[in-house]
Amino acid sequence: MSEPIRILLVDDHKIVRQGVRAFFDAQEGIEVIGEAGSGAAAVKMIEEHVPDVVLMDLIMPGIDGVEATRLAKSISPRTQIVVLTSYHDDEHIFPALQAGALSYILKDVAMDELAEVVFKASKGEATLHPQVASRVIQELHGRKKDENTLVVDLTKRETEILKVIARGMTNIEIAEKFVISKYTVKGHVSNILSKLHLADRTQAAVYAWQQGVVEKE
């Protein structure tokens, strides 16, 4: 018999966690290893237990679901993140996917469908809610790829980190400069490379100098 899929439930509403857990506890092949009521608690549990799949809410106090996803993927790349949320607008969809979420599901999903999403995620197969899939396709078809737009797509913190990458700072040095953890730095660097469609830090540094990002202080 194969090992059960080990999942972590992350939602700041206890009643949501209890409802989802009650369902999964009755399912064969899935083991709920824990619950987290905040992004910070989720990151700690992911580091300790390395779950196969995380059901991640997005809107939580403190570290939100997007940042928790970045940190989770930095800590445990093998762990698949399934976003389970009520929000399906661009400002939530794209940051979550860019942060490393594999799947994006809305909370109107039927429980048996959610179980199928978890099984697929454990095998690295993505699932997107139809409304979310539609927005992703529109973005892929309609987004202009000019580089200046890509720079604008970076957050303020990502732009700051891109500047110091261009100056040759290591992740540890960047963490010390901005008083953040090295895991957070790794998450930001990964997001920068993803947004700019670059392969590594060297390309990012060259890009920053070519585009004058470093001089925009």
C-alpha positions in Angstrom: 0.0 0.0 0.0 1.3 3.4 -1.0 2.1 6.1 1.6 -0.8 8.6 2.2 -0.5 12.1 0.9 0.5 14.3 3.8 -1.3 17.6 3.8 -1.3 20.8 5.8 -4.4 23.1 6.1 -3.7 26.8 6.3 -6.6 29.2 7.0 -7.1 31.9 9.6 -10.7 30.7 10.1 -10.9 27.7 12.4 -14.3 26.7 11.2 -13.0 26.4 7.6 -10.0 24.3 8.8 -12.3 22.0 10.9 -14.7 21.5 8.0 -12.0 20.6 5.5 -10.2 18.4 8.1 -13.3 16.5 8.9 -13.7 15.6 5.3 -10.1 14.6 4.6 -9.9 12.6 7.8 -12.6 10.4 6.3 -10.7 9.9 3.1 -8.3 7.1 2.3 -4.9 8.0 1.0 -4.8 11.4 2.6 -3.4 12.3 6.0 -3.8 15.7 7.6 -0.6 16.3 9.4 -1.6 19.6 10.9 -3.4 23.0 10.7 -2.1 26.5 10.7 -4.0 29.7 11.4 -1.5 32.1 10.0 1.2 32.3 7.3 4.0 32.4 9.9 2.7 29.3 11.6 2.3 27.6 8.2 6.0 28.3 7.3 7.2 26.9 10.6 5.1 23.7 10.2 6.3 23.3 6.6 9.9 23.5 7.7 9.3 21.0 10.5 7.1 18.4 8.7 7.7 18.9 4.9 4.1 18.1 3.8 3.4 16.8 0.3 0.6 19.3 -0.3 -0.5 22.6 1.5 -4.0 24.0 1.1 -3.2 27.7 1.5 -5.6 30.5 2.2 -4.5 33.9 0.8 -5.9 36.6 3.1 -4.4 36.2 6.6 -3.0 38.6 9.1 0.7 39.1 9.2 2.4 37.0 6.6 -0.3 36.5 3.9 -0.7 33.4 1.7 1.4 34.7 -1.2 4.4 35.4 1.0 3.9 32.2 2.9 3.9 30.4 -0.5 7.2 32.0 -1.4 8.8 31.0 1.8 7.3 27.5 1.7 8.7 26.9 -1.8 12.1 28.3 -0.7 12.2 26.0 2.3 10.6 22.9 0.7 10.5 22.9 -3.1 9.0 19.5 -3.2 5.9 20.7 -1.3 3.1 21.6 -3.6 0.9 24.6 -2.8 -2.8 24.6 -3.6 -4.4 28.0 -3.1 -7.9 27.7 -1.6 -9.5 31.1 -1.5 -12.6 33.2 -2.2 -10.7 35.7 -4.3 -10.3 35.4 -8.1 -9.1 38.8 -9.2 -5.8 39.5 -10.9 -4.1 41.1 -7.8 -4.5 37.7 -6.0 -4.2 35.2 -8.8 -0.9 36.2 -10.5 1.1 37.0 -7.3 0.1 33.6 -5.9 1.1 31.7 -9.1 4.3 33.7 -9.4 5.2 32.9 -5.8 5.1 29.2 -6.6 1.5 28.0 -6.1 0.8 24.9 -8.3 -3.0 25.2 -8.2 -5.6 27.9 -7.6 -9.0 26.8 -6.4 -12.0 28.8 -5.1 -13.8 27.9 -1.9 -17.0 27.1 -3.7 -15.4 23.9 -4.8 -17.1 20.6 -3.9 -15.2 18.5 -1.4 -14.8 15.5 -3.7 -13.3 17.8 -6.3 -10.9 19.3 -3.7 -9.7 15.8 -2.9 -9.0 15.2 -6.6 -7.1 18.5 -6.7 -5.0 17.3 -3.8 -4.3 13.9 -5.4 -3.2 15.7 -8.7 -1.1 18.2 -6.8 0.8 15.3 -5.1 1.8 14.2 -8.6 2.8 17.7 -9.7 -0.4 18.2 -11.8 -1.9 21.7 -11.6 -5.5 22.5 -11.3 -7.0 26.0 -11.9 -10.6 27.1 -11.2 -12.2 27.9 -14.6 -12.4 31.6 -13.9 -8.8 31.6 -12.9 -7.7 29.6 -15.9 -9.6 32.1 -18.2 -7.6 35.0 -16.7 -4.3 33.2 -17.0 -5.0 32.5 -20.7 -6.0 36.1 -21.3 -2.8 37.3 -19.7 -0.6 34.9 -21.7 -2.3 36.0 -24.9 -2.6 39.7 -24.3 0.4 40.7 -22.2 3.0 42.9 -23.8 6.5 41.5 -23.3 8.4 44.7 -23.5 11.1 44.9 -20.9 10.2 48.3 -19.4 6.8 46.9 -18.5 8.5 43.9 -16.8 10.5 46.2 -14.6 7.3 48.0 -13.5 5.8 44.6 -12.6 8.4 44.2 -9.8 7.3 45.2 -6.3 9.1 48.0 -4.5 11.0 45.4 -2.4 11.9 43.3 -5.5 13.3 46.4 -7.2 15.4 47.2 -4.2 16.7 43.7 -4.2 17.4 43.7 -7.9 19.5 46.8 -7.4 21.7 45.2 -4.8 22.0 42.0 -6.8 23.4 44.2 -9.5 26.0 45.4 -7.0 27.1 41.8 -6.3 25.5 41.3 -2.9 24.9 37.8 -1.7 21.6 36.5 -0.2 23.0 36.7 3.3 24.2 40.3 2.8 20.8 41.2 1.3 19.0 39.6 4.3 21.2 41.7 6.7 20.7 44.9 4.7 16.9 44.6 4.7 16.5 42.8 8.0 14.7 39.9 6.5 15.4 36.1 6.5 17.5 34.4 3.9 14.4 32.4 3.0 12.5 35.6 2.2 15.4 36.8 0.1 15.5 33.5 -1.8 11.7 33.9 -2.4 12.2 37.5 -3.7 15.1 36.5 -6.0 13.1 33.6 -7.4 10.1 35.9 -8.1 12.4 38.5 -9.7 13.9 35.9 -12.1 10.4 34.6 -12.9 8.9 38.0 -13.6 11.8 39.1 -15.8 12.1 35.7 -17.5 15.7 35.3 -16.5 17.7 32.2 -15.7 20.0 33.3 -12.9 21.4 36.2 -10.8 24.1 37.1 -13.3 21.5 37.7 -16.0 19.5 39.7 -13.5 22.5 41.9 -12.7 23.2 42.5 -16.3 19.6 43.3 -17.0 19.5 45.8 -14.1 22.5 47.7 -15.4 21.3 47.6 -19.0 17.9 49.0 -18.0 19.3 51.6 -15.7 17.5 50.2 -12.7 20.6 50.6 -10.5 20.7 54.3 -11.3 17.1 55.0 -10.3 17.8 55.7 -6.7 
